[in-house]
Amino acid sequence: MKKIERPDLLIVGAGPVGCVIAERAAAVKKWKSLIIDKRNHVAGNCYDEVNNKGIRVHKYGPHYMRFKKKKVFNYVSNFTKWIKGDYVVKSKIKGKLYPIPINLTTLEKFFKKKFKKPIDAKKFLKKLQIKKKIIKNSEDYILSKLGKDIYENFYKNYTIKQWGIHPKNLDKSIVGRLPIRFNRDPYYVNQKIKVMPKNGYTNLFSNMIKDPKISLLLNTSYNKIKKKIKPKIATIYTGPPDVFFNFRYGKLDWRSLKFQFQTKKKEKIQECVQINFPNEKKYTRKVEIKHVTKQKSKFSTISYEFPNSKGDPYYPINNLKNRTKFNKYKQLIKKAEKNNIFFEGRLATYRYLNMDEVIEKALNLFNRLKLRY
Ligand SMILES: Cc1cc2nc3c(=O)[nH]c(=O)nc-3n(C[C@H](O)[C@H](O)[C@H](O)COP(=O)(O)OP(=O)(O)OC[C@H]3O[C@@H](n4cnc5c(N)ncnc54)[C@H](O)[C@@H]3O)c2cc1C
C-alpha cells in the first residue's frame, strides 16, 4: 500500500453517511478525510450504474428518495439536480394488480365494493378487524387493522418470503412501515418531497466528495488498514458493529437479497416501477427503474429480487434475539466514543433507515464532532 498522509478523519464506508461527514468536515472545518470502502465504488447501497444497453440500474435494489425534512432536502440539493419521483407500486394477487400501499382503490377492487367516503371503508373494515389486547407482532398488527383476508393475501406470504420468518415472530414495526390509506393517493411514499437524482445516486455522492481535502481508498476493508492509519481527530465507522467488535457478543442477523437483471428490447416491460408478488414466484418483487429514471431508450431492464439469509447485510432482523444482542454492542459503541470512534448509519446502528434519515443523522453527528473537536 502506498504511503497515505495521516487524515483528520478516517471514514469507514463511502455510503451516504461517509460522504456527508467528509463533505461537511471539508467545507466547515477544513478537515482532511480519508474515506475507505471495501467495495469498488462510492454511494454504498444507493450505488447505480449504467449497463451495457445504456440503462441505469440500481445495483442493490431500487432507491426511492423522499425527504421528511426540507432542510435535509436543501442540503442534498447542493449536489444534484432532481427529477420527480412518482413511485407507483402494485401487488399481483391471483392475476390482478392492486395499488400498494393499500388505499381505497385497493380495498374496492379486492372486496368488489364501492366506498364513496373514507368512513365507509373504515366501517366496513371494522367488521373484519380481529382486535388484540396487545399488538405483539406484525401478524397482530395487520389482523387488527385490516382483517384476515387482506392479511393472508397481501402480507402473510410476502413477509415470510422477504424475511424467512413468520409475521408472528416479527416486530410490528416491520409491516407498520407501510402506510394504510383511506384516500386514493397512488404513490408508494407519503412524503411530499419525492425525487430522483437526475444523473443518478453515484453521481450525487461523487459530487459530494469532490473537495481535494477528501481522499478515497476503495477495495479496502477497515481490518486491513486500522493498524496503519491513525486519524488525528476521529474515526467514523458505518459498517456492522458485530464485525467491528470481532463478534464479541455473537453475530447479528441480517436479511439479504440476490438480484437478477434482465434487459429487453422494449421501451417499457411492466406497467409501473415495482410489482410485488406476495403469493407466487420465488422473487418478492420485479422492478423496472426506468419508470422513475425516465431514461429514453428502446431497451429497458427489470430486476428480480430473491430474499436470502446469506450475502450482503441489507435489512436488520428486528426480533428480540437481535435487539438484545445489539443492546450489548451499544454499550461498546458508547465506550468507543471515548476513544474518538463514532458509529453512524444503517449498518452501524442496526436500524432500517432511509436515505434522508441517515443523511440527517450524519449531519447531526458532524455537528457533534464540530463542537467537540
Ligand atoms: C434493498 C434496499 C432498498 C432500499 N431502498 C431505499 C429506498 O427506496 N429509499 C431510501 O430512502 N432508502 C432505501 N434503502 C436504504 C438506503 O440504502 C440506506 O439508507 C443508505 O444506503 C444508508 O447509508 P449508510 O451510509 O448508512 O450505509 P451504506 O449505504 O450501507 O454504506 C456503507 C458502506 O460501508 C462499507 N463498509 C461496511 N463495512 C466496512 C468495512 N469494515 N470496511 C470498509 N468498508 C465497509 C460498505 O461496503 C458500504 O459501501 C434501501 C436499502 C436496501 C438494502
The ligand as an ORCA input file, in Angstrom:
! r2SCAN-3c Opt
* xyz 0 1
  C     -32.628     -3.240     -0.933
  C     -32.619     -1.854     -0.348
  C     -33.516     -0.919     -0.819
  C     -33.543      0.365     -0.264
  N     -34.434      1.269     -0.748
  C     -34.460      2.516     -0.233
  C     -35.381      3.479     -0.727
  O     -36.182      3.188     -1.603
  N     -35.360      4.730     -0.192
  C     -34.493      5.080      0.806
  O     -34.511      6.237      1.246
  N     -33.612      4.180      1.289
  C     -33.569      2.911      0.800
  N     -32.681      1.996      1.285
  C     -31.814      2.396      2.403
  C     -30.512      3.046      1.938
  O     -29.795      2.140      1.150
  C     -29.744      3.449      3.195
  O     -30.471      4.391      3.940
  C     -28.373      4.041      2.933
  O     -27.653      3.357      1.945
  C     -27.587      4.008      4.238
  O     -26.380      4.683      4.105
  P     -25.135      4.282      5.005
  O     -24.042      5.199      4.660
  O     -25.552      4.179      6.430
  O     -24.791      2.773      4.619
  P     -24.467      2.018      3.252
  O     -25.111      2.656      2.088
  O     -24.754      0.594      3.534
  O     -22.905      2.223      3.108
  C     -21.992      1.644      3.980
  C     -20.709      1.372      3.235
  O     -19.736      0.933      4.190
  C     -18.935     -0.064      3.600
  N     -18.354     -0.878      4.669
  C     -19.021     -1.563      5.634
  N     -18.148     -2.182      6.465
  C     -16.916     -1.863      6.018
  C     -15.603     -2.202      6.463
  N     -15.395     -2.964      7.541
  N     -14.546     -1.726      5.757
  C     -14.752     -0.942      4.646
  N     -15.972     -0.589      4.200
  C     -17.047     -1.031      4.873
  C     -19.908     -0.843      2.727
  O     -19.207     -1.520      1.678
  C     -20.835      0.270      2.204
  O     -20.432      0.742      0.943
  C     -32.642      0.704      0.782
  C     -31.745     -0.249      1.242
  C     -31.728     -1.513      0.699
  C     -30.763     -2.534      1.237
*
